[in-house]
Amino acid sequence: MKTSDFSFDLPQELIAQYPPEVRGTSRMMVLDRAGGTFQDRHIKDIVDYFGPDDVMVVNNTKVRKARLYGNSATGAKVEFFLLDPAGDRRWSVICKKSRKQTVGKTYDFPAGVAGTIVQDDGDSKILEFSVSIDDTYLDRYAHVPLPPYIKRSDEESDSERYQTIYAKELGSVAAPTAGLHFTDSILDAIKAKGTQVLEVTLHVGAGTFFPVRTENIEDHHMHTECYTISQSVADALNRAKASGKRITAVGTTSMRTLESACTGGIIPAGSSSTSIFIYPGYQFKFVDRLFTNFHTPESTLLMLVSAFAGRDLIMRSYKHAVEERYRFFSYGDCMIIL
């Protein structure tokens, strides 16, 4: 298939720059794969689609303040995304105007900290700081890593609104945004209907924003992300699947975790990494339903939902979403695919 097969026209004003004023007030589209139909609902209505025969799987990763600004020797302000620790005082980073940020260049960071690029790995670089940089430092001096299509600086409210209410395990540079819609009252109502809510962890990397640059989607190589499934969660998932319960993945990260881990119809416990690329033609092994946001044109996430619901239904529903002025992307509205 061609990357261009997943293109659609999206007015810029439909890209949500802020979350809804109150969490849990977004619009929700309901897609019925069996009937090939969709309807307009509200996130509070999601409770209607769950009961004692359902299991909901959420990603409990927590976003770290990963956007850090430094000044080069010329005084230029340079933006760095800190991806992962890479040894003593070193971090793997991506940076703006990457070609100009070469090995040996030095930068001044807040609180008298200096940094030097010591390695160029292509898409990322290794930045060595003069002192160890931990999350205490980042919480004080770094910024919430809002996606590139949000054209504003982060604000104090983003520290809370760009996290799910169940975020626990620190390590992501982007939120598992489908989960941003849930409030305690919505989750409590779902649990009250007998649905089991289980947590897995997949730390979202900056690669989630990398565009597909190949003409044929089969030639695209996915970024790698790490995930963990506890023994108790693996046991609960396997019991649920064996008893015929429906598994709903909240977000594409939960979907990728479960589909990557599943072997012979069983979810094993443990930690691993995945670079799974799900696109039309993929045969799903474990997940029965998907709750997700509206994704960017020609993205791997749009290809994933097209694999799950069918490209025709997804493209028709996206056209309807544009006509009905749904809000798109991380801070936008949502859909549940049944």
C-alpha positions, 0 to 999 in steps of 0.5 A: 500500500502507498503512504498516500492512501492514508492522506486526508484534508484536515483544516489546521483549526481542527488541531486541538491546541488545548485540552477541553476546559474540563477533563472528560467532556470530549466528543466520542465517535463510535465505530461499528466494524460489523455494520460498517457504521459510525455515530456521534456520542460523548465520552461519558457514554463510553460506560454504555459499551462496557460490562462484566464480559469486558476487560479494559487495558490502559497504559500507566506510563508517565510523561517526564519533562523532557524538553530542555533548552540550552544556549550555544556558544553563539548565544543561539537557543537550542531545544533538546528532547531528552529521550533516555539516560545513556550512561553516567551524565549522558542522555540520548537526545533529539534536537531542533536544527539537528544538522547544526548540532555537531559533535563537540558543540557545547551548550549552557543549561539552567543552574550552571550546567554545561553539555557537550554533544559527544556522539551522533547516532543519526536520528538522535545524539548523545549529550554529556552533561557536566553533572548528572541530570535526573528527574528532579532537575528536569521537573524544575528546569525542563518543559512538558514535551508537547507534540510538534503540532501544538503551536504554543509553549507549555503552560503550568496546566499542561503538567497535569492535563498532559498526564493520564489520571493513572500515570505512574511509571515515569519514562515517556516523552509523549502521553498515551493520549487516548487515556487523557479522556478518562476521569475517576468518575468515568473509570469508576462507572466502568468498573461498577458495571463489572469491567476489569481495568488492567494496567500495562506500561509502554514508554512512548518515545519521540519516534511516535511523531516521526513521519512515514517517509517511504512511498510504500508503507511496507518499507517503513521501519518503526521506532523501538519502545520498551514495555512491561507486563506484570505477572498478575496482569498477564495472568488476568489477561489470559484468564479473561481471554480463555473465558471469552471476555472482550479485550479493549485496548485504551490507545495504540500504545496498549494495542502495540503492547498486547499484540507484541507480547502475545505468543500463541494466544498467550500474554507472557509477563515481563519486560521487552521492547517492540518495533511492531508496525501494524498496517492493513493486512495485519491479523490481530491476535489478542485485542477485540476493541480499541479506544483511540484519538484521531490521528495525523494524516499518513501516520503509522497510527492512522495505518494501525486503526485502518488495520483494525477497522478497515481503511474504508470505514476509517477514512469515511469516519475521518471525513465525517469528523472533519465535517462535524468539526471534531477536534484532532490529535493529542488534546482532541476528541476520541473514538471507540472501535467496536 
